[in-house]
């Protein structure tokens, strides 16, 4: 039952710790408002999200160690060699889903195009989103496939 205990402790630390850490991060940002006014004006829920992410990432290594993960393969990461068709297919599927979602939001007038958009801003936003997508996908694969699913796979039979 050690993997289950490690998963339960991890979840408690991330959510309870994140809830306790978020106000401290918010107050820290308010104290630094003269230096970083944009961060100080960020809504509180963003500080909660970041606190959860900070603790999830900080606790990932101890979680994987407690689960007995000793290699990248056990952590859910495999070599990209021979996987480029899957990676490309997943990338394009994600782009199509986002485009359909954005089109539907504009069709039903819940979103509109911002006036004054330049090609530079659009390209910059696309590259920023692509970088975020790669980073998030990498972290999620390690956390969910390697950490959580790997721990559950050690507890239960998964055909």
Buried (B, 14 or more C-beta within 10 A) or exposed (E): EEBEEBBEBBBEBBBEBBEEBBEEBBEEBEEEEEEEEEBBEBEEEBBBEBBBBBBBEEBBEEBBEBBEBEEEEBBBBEEEEEEEEEEEEEBEEEBEEEEEEEEEEEEEEEEEEEEEEEEEEEEEEEEEEEEEBEEEBEBEBBBEBBBBEBBBBBEEEEE
